Amino acid sequence: MKVTIRDVATKCGVSVATVSRVINKSDQVTAETKDKVLKVIDELGFIPNTNARGLSTRSTNTVGIIVPNVSNPFFGELIQGAERAASESGYQIIILNSGYNREKTLKDIMVLQSRDVDGIIMSTADIDEKTLDYLHDNQIPFVLMGPVQYRYPVNYVSVDNMEGARMAVQHLVDHGHERIAYCTEKHDNYLNQLRYEGYLKALTSNGIGTDQKMYFENDVEKNVDRMLDGKGERPTAIFAFNDNLALSYMEALERKGVRIPEDMAVVGFDNIKFASYYAIQLTTIDNRQEEFGREGFQILMEIIKNDGKKTQQIITKPQLIVRRSCGAK
């Protein structure tokens, strides 16, 4: 059976990251620990995989970007920002589409390793602790687009999602709405948790009770049928997790004869370019995704040049963009 880096770490009683640092001749390991690890490597006959030593020690002036859906305008604009910053610095970009598949995300990271990219920019939309462990253990320079909860410091760029959601819902409350639906795609990620908490915060601060019947996830068509089935008080407004989803609800509602904003107000999140089109006029929270891409690339360059010694977590302030879909003139 092939000996792995985890076998070495287990026998030494140290972390995989420590073994990796010894292999990569890092000065962050004590002489005693280094001798111990090297002795176990020799005893077990462990042969380090060059791909497991983080990324190439020589610069290739190439950066990888992994996003879950390149057809989503949000990620398209994010890529555009990173690409422009990369071009100005003489870098090339390799773009991979993970398709919201966490196993594929991990495989995509390995593909980028094999291409010797200097670092990776990733969305947090389909990342989990297993993926973060791999990035950390292999000392891969990376920056996340969006917030994340992790036991080690992580570099990321994000907007204040909780505050942005609170602002969006508060705006609907100010327009007289109390039955406000929260519509999302996936409930099991940290980003959704933050936006849902912002939604709840706006309701409770205005003395509006929370109702689980106002929580809708996944299937838009079925959710619209539920909203309009007449079995209970239907929502008068929708706060959608993102603009793409908001546009899907607007389309589905209008097919059912529901007028927006006269019969149902809608607010999204992200401020993608489509949201500003005259026929749509979606009220939303500006996420400044192109700026995110640019800042993410710049942070990645600093990580690469400074050997990842400084952690940066940039959280920008959200801005409410008021348009017709919420009932405003």
C-alpha positions as CSV (number, residue, x, y, z in Angstrom):
1,M,0.0,0.0,0.0
2,K,1.3,3.4,-1.0
3,V,2.4,5.6,2.0
4,T,0.7,9.0,2.1
5,I,1.6,12.3,3.7
6,R,-1.2,11.7,6.3
7,D,0.5,8.4,7.3
8,V,3.7,10.4,8.0
9,A,1.8,13.1,9.9
10,T,-0.1,10.5,12.0
11,K,3.1,8.6,13.0
12,C,4.9,11.9,13.9
13,G,1.9,13.2,15.8
14,V,1.9,16.5,13.8
15,S,-0.4,18.0,11.2
16,V,-0.2,17.3,7.5
17,A,0.6,21.0,7.0
18,T,3.7,20.6,9.2
19,V,4.9,17.6,7.1
20,S,4.3,19.6,4.0
21,R,6.4,22.5,5.4
22,V,9.3,20.1,6.2
23,I,9.1,18.7,2.6
24,N,9.0,22.3,1.2
25,K,11.9,23.3,3.5
26,S,10.0,26.0,5.3
27,D,11.7,27.9,8.1
28,Q,8.4,27.8,10.1
29,V,9.3,24.4,11.6
30,T,11.6,23.8,14.5
31,A,14.8,21.8,14.0
32,E,13.5,19.1,16.4
33,T,10.3,18.7,14.5
34,K,12.1,18.7,11.1
35,D,14.4,15.9,12.2
36,K,11.5,13.9,13.6
37,V,9.5,14.2,10.3
38,L,12.5,13.4,8.1
39,K,13.3,10.3,10.1
40,V,9.7,9.0,9.8
41,I,9.7,9.8,6.0
42,D,12.8,7.7,5.7
43,E,11.4,4.9,7.9
44,L,8.2,4.6,5.9
45,G,9.8,5.1,2.6
46,F,7.5,8.0,1.8
47,I,8.0,9.6,-1.6
48,P,6.5,13.1,-1.8
49,N,4.2,13.8,-4.7
50,T,5.4,17.0,-6.5
51,N,1.8,18.0,-7.0
52,A,1.2,17.8,-3.3
53,R,3.9,20.4,-2.6
54,G,1.5,23.3,-3.1
55,L,2.0,25.0,-6.5
56,S,5.2,25.3,-8.5
57,T,8.1,27.1,-7.0
58,R,8.8,28.8,-10.3
59,S,6.3,31.4,-11.5
60,T,4.3,30.6,-14.6
61,N,2.4,34.0,-14.5
62,T,-0.8,32.0,-14.6
63,V,-3.7,32.1,-12.1
64,G,-6.7,29.7,-11.9
65,I,-10.2,30.8,-11.3
66,I,-12.9,28.3,-10.2
67,V,-16.5,29.3,-10.2
68,P,-19.7,27.2,-9.9
69,N,-21.5,28.6,-13.0
70,V,-19.8,30.7,-15.7
71,S,-23.2,31.5,-17.3
72,N,-24.3,33.3,-14.2
73,P,-23.7,37.0,-14.8
74,F,-22.5,37.5,-11.3
75,F,-19.5,35.1,-11.8
76,G,-19.0,36.5,-15.3
77,E,-18.5,40.0,-14.0
78,L,-16.3,38.7,-11.2
79,I,-14.1,36.9,-13.8
80,Q,-14.0,40.0,-15.9
81,G,-12.6,42.0,-13.0
82,A,-9.9,39.5,-12.2
83,E,-9.0,39.1,-15.8
84,R,-8.5,42.8,-16.3
85,A,-6.3,43.0,-13.2
86,A,-4.3,39.9,-14.4
87,S,-3.8,41.4,-17.9
88,E,-2.4,44.6,-16.4
89,S,0.1,42.5,-14.4
90,G,1.1,40.3,-17.3
91,Y,-0.8,37.2,-16.0
92,Q,-3.0,34.7,-17.8
93,I,-6.2,33.2,-16.4
94,I,-7.4,29.6,-16.5
95,I,-11.1,29.4,-15.8
96,L,-12.8,26.2,-14.6
97,N,-16.5,25.6,-14.0
98,S,-17.3,23.4,-11.1
99,G,-21.1,23.2,-11.6
100,Y,-21.9,23.5,-7.9
101,N,-20.2,20.1,-7.4
102,R,-17.9,20.0,-4.4
103,E,-16.1,16.9,-5.5
104,K,-15.4,18.5,-8.9
105,T,-14.2,21.6,-7.1
106,L,-11.5,19.5,-5.5
107,K,-10.6,17.9,-8.8
108,D,-10.4,21.3,-10.4
109,I,-7.9,22.4,-7.8
110,M,-5.7,19.3,-8.7
111,V,-6.0,20.1,-12.4
112,L,-4.7,23.7,-11.7
113,Q,-1.9,22.2,-9.6
114,S,-0.9,20.0,-12.6
115,R,-0.8,23.2,-14.7
116,D,1.6,24.9,-12.2
117,V,-0.6,28.0,-11.7
118,D,0.8,30.5,-9.2
119,G,-2.4,30.7,-7.2
120,I,-6.2,30.2,-7.3
121,I,-9.2,32.5,-6.9
122,M,-12.4,30.7,-5.9
123,S,-16.0,31.3,-5.1
124,T,-17.3,30.1,-1.7
125,A,-20.5,28.9,-3.3
126,D,-19.4,25.3,-3.6
127,I,-16.5,25.0,-1.2
128,D,-16.5,22.9,2.0
129,E,-14.1,22.1,4.8
130,K,-12.6,19.1,2.9
131,T,-11.6,21.5,0.1
132,L,-10.2,24.1,2.5
133,D,-8.2,21.4,4.3
134,Y,-6.7,20.4,1.0
135,L,-5.8,23.9,0.1
136,H,-4.3,24.5,3.5
137,D,-2.4,21.2,3.8
138,N,-0.8,21.7,0.4
139,Q,0.1,25.3,1.1
140,I,-1.7,26.5,-2.1
141,P,-2.0,30.3,-2.4
142,F,-5.7,31.1,-2.8
143,V,-8.3,33.8,-2.3
144,L,-12.0,33.3,-1.8
145,M,-14.8,35.4,-3.2
146,G,-17.3,35.5,-0.4
147,P,-17.3,34.8,3.3
148,V,-16.4,31.4,4.9
149,Q,-16.2,29.8,8.3
150,Y,-12.9,27.9,8.8
151,R,-10.6,27.0,11.7
152,Y,-7.6,28.7,10.0
153,P,-7.3,32.3,8.8
154,V,-8.6,32.6,5.2
155,N,-8.0,35.4,2.7
156,Y,-11.3,36.5,1.1
157,V,-13.2,39.5,-0.4
158,S,-16.9,39.9,0.5
159,V,-19.7,42.4,0.9
160,D,-21.4,42.6,4.3
161,N,-24.1,40.1,3.3
162,M,-26.1,40.2,6.5
163,E,-26.4,44.0,6.4
164,G,-27.2,44.0,2.7
165,A,-30.1,41.6,3.3
166,R,-31.3,43.6,6.2
167,M,-31.3,46.8,4.0
168,A,-33.2,45.1,1.2
169,V,-35.9,43.8,3.6
170,Q,-36.1,47.0,5.5
171,H,-36.8,48.8,2.2
172,L,-39.7,46.5,1.6
173,V,-41.0,47.1,5.1
174,D,-40.8,50.8,4.5
175,H,-43.0,50.3,1.5
176,G,-45.7,48.8,3.8
177,H,-44.9,45.1,3.3
178,E,-45.1,42.6,6.2
179,R,-45.6,39.3,4.4
180,I,-42.2,39.1,2.8
181,A,-41.0,35.8,1.4
182,Y,-37.3,34.7,1.5
183,C,-36.4,32.8,-1.6
184,T,-33.2,30.9,-2.0
185,E,-31.6,28.0,-3.9
186,K,-29.5,26.1,-1.4
187,H,-29.9,26.5,2.3
188,D,-26.7,24.6,3.4
189,N,-24.1,27.3,2.9
190,Y,-22.7,30.1,5.0
191,L,-23.7,32.8,2.5
192,N,-27.3,31.8,2.6
193,Q,-27.1,31.7,6.4
194,L,-25.9,35.3,6.5
195,R,-28.5,36.6,4.1
196,Y,-31.3,34.8,5.9
197,E,-30.1,36.2,9.2
198,G,-30.2,39.7,7.7
199,Y,-33.8,39.0,6.5
200,L,-34.9,37.9,10.0
201,K,-33.1,40.8,11.6
202,A,-35.1,43.3,9.5
203,L,-38.4,41.6,10.4
204,T,-37.8,41.3,14.1
205,S,-36.5,44.9,14.5
206,N,-39.8,46.1,13.0
207,G,-42.0,43.8,15.2
208,I,-42.9,41.5,12.3
209,G,-43.2,37.9,13.3
210,T,-41.3,35.2,11.3
211,D,-43.2,32.6,9.5
212,Q,-41.6,29.4,8.1
213,K,-44.3,29.4,5.4
214,M,-42.5,32.4,4.0
215,Y,-39.3,30.5,3.4
216,F,-39.0,29.0,-0.1
217,E,-36.0,27.1,-1.6
218,N,-35.1,25.4,-4.9
219,D,-37.9,24.9,-7.4
220,V,-39.2,28.3,-8.5
221,E,-42.3,27.0,-10.4
222,K,-43.5,24.9,-7.4
223,N,-42.8,27.7,-5.0
224,V,-44.8,30.2,-7.1
225,D,-47.7,27.7,-7.1
226,R,-47.4,27.5,-3.3
227,M,-47.5,31.3,-3.0
228,L,-50.6,31.5,-5.1
229,D,-52.6,28.4,-4.0
230,G,-55.0,30.4,-1.8
231,K,-54.5,28.1,1.2
232,G,-53.0,30.9,3.3
233,E,-52.0,34.5,3.1
234,R,-49.7,34.9,0.2
235,P,-46.6,37.1,0.3
236,T,-46.9,40.6,-1.0
237,A,-43.1,40.9,-1.5
238,I,-40.1,38.7,-2.2
239,F,-36.5,39.0,-1.2
240,A,-34.5,36.7,-3.4
241,F,-31.1,35.3,-2.5
242,N,-29.6,36.7,-5.7
243,D,-30.6,38.6,-8.8
244,N,-30.6,35.5,-11.0
245,L,-33.2,33.9,-8.7
246,A,-35.2,37.2,-8.5
247,L,-35.5,37.3,-12.3
248,S,-36.7,33.7,-12.3
249,Y,-39.4,34.5,-9.8
250,M,-40.4,37.6,-11.7
251,E,-40.8,35.6,-14.9
252,A,-42.7,32.8,-13.2
253,L,-45.1,35.2,-11.4
254,E,-45.8,37.2,-14.6
255,R,-46.7,34.0,-16.4
256,K,-49.3,33.4,-13.7
257,G,-50.7,36.9,-14.3
258,V,-49.1,38.5,-11.2
259,R,-48.0,42.0,-11.9
260,I,-44.7,43.3,-10.6
261,P,-44.6,45.5,-8.5
262,E,-48.4,46.1,-8.4
263,D,-49.3,42.7,-7.1
264,M,-45.9,41.5,-5.8
265,A,-42.8,43.5,-5.0
266,V,-39.4,41.9,-5.7
267,V,-35.9,42.7,-4.5
268,G,-32.7,40.8,-5.4
269,F,-29.0,40.8,-4.4
270,D,-25.8,41.3,-6.5
271,N,-26.8,44.1,-9.0
272,I,-25.9,42.1,-12.1
273,K,-26.0,44.1,-15.3
274,F,-29.3,42.5,-16.4
275,A,-31.0,43.9,-13.3
276,S,-30.8,47.5,-14.6
277,Y,-32.4,46.8,-18.0
278,Y,-35.4,48.9,-18.6
279,A,-37.9,46.0,-19.0
280,I,-36.7,44.5,-15.7
281,Q,-35.7,47.4,-13.4
282,L,-34.9,45.1,-10.4
283,T,-34.3,46.7,-7.0
284,T,-31.2,45.0,-5.6
285,I,-28.1,45.2,-3.4
286,D,-24.9,46.2,-5.1
287,N,-22.3,43.5,-4.6
288,R,-19.6,45.1,-6.8
289,Q,-18.5,41.8,-8.2
290,E,-16.2,43.2,-10.9
291,E,-14.4,45.1,-8.1
292,F,-14.3,41.8,-6.1
293,G,-12.5,40.1,-9.0
294,R,-9.9,42.8,-9.2
295,E,-9.3,43.0,-5.4
296,G,-9.1,39.2,-5.2
297,F,-6.4,39.0,-7.8
298,Q,-4.4,41.8,-6.1
299,I,-4.6,40.0,-2.7
300,L,-3.5,36.8,-4.4
301,M,-0.4,38.6,-5.8
302,E,0.5,39.8,-2.3
303,I,0.1,36.3,-0.9
304,I,2.4,34.8,-3.6
305,K,5.0,37.6,-3.1
306,N,4.9,37.5,0.7
307,D,4.6,33.7,1.1
308,G,1.1,34.0,2.6
309,K,2.3,35.5,5.8
310,K,-0.5,38.1,6.0
311,T,-4.2,37.3,6.0
312,Q,-6.6,39.8,4.4
313,Q,-10.4,39.7,4.8
314,I,-12.0,42.6,3.0
315,I,-15.6,43.2,3.7
316,T,-17.2,46.0,1.7
317,K,-20.3,48.0,2.6
318,P,-23.5,47.1,0.6
319,Q,-25.5,49.7,-1.3
320,L,-29.2,49.5,-2.0
321,I,-30.1,50.2,-5.6
322,V,-33.7,51.3,-5.9
323,R,-35.6,50.5,-9.1
324,R,-39.2,49.8,-10.2
325,S,-39.6,46.2,-9.0
326,C,-40.1,47.1,-5.3
327,G,-42.9,49.6,-6.1
328,A,-40.7,52.7,-5.9
329,K,-41.3,55.4,-8.6
